[in-house]
Amino acid sequence: MEVVSFFKTQHHFIFITKYRHPILKGNVDVEIPELTRQTCNAFEIEMLENIVSKTMLTC
């Protein structure tokens, strides 16, 4: 059976606290991107960008 269609989807996830209060503490800026990368690799997902600050996480 021949593949006759191809789909490319991109999703943008942003996790933000209410009123943007800084709740992320410690070395979360190192740990979260690494965990996100591992999860993406496990599901064969290509991560284009990963931004972490004290008030938000963008994937």
Secondary structure, 3 states (H helix, E strand, C coil): CCCCCCCCCCCCCEEECHHHCCCCCCCHHHHHHHHHHHHHHHCCCCCCCCEECCCEEEC
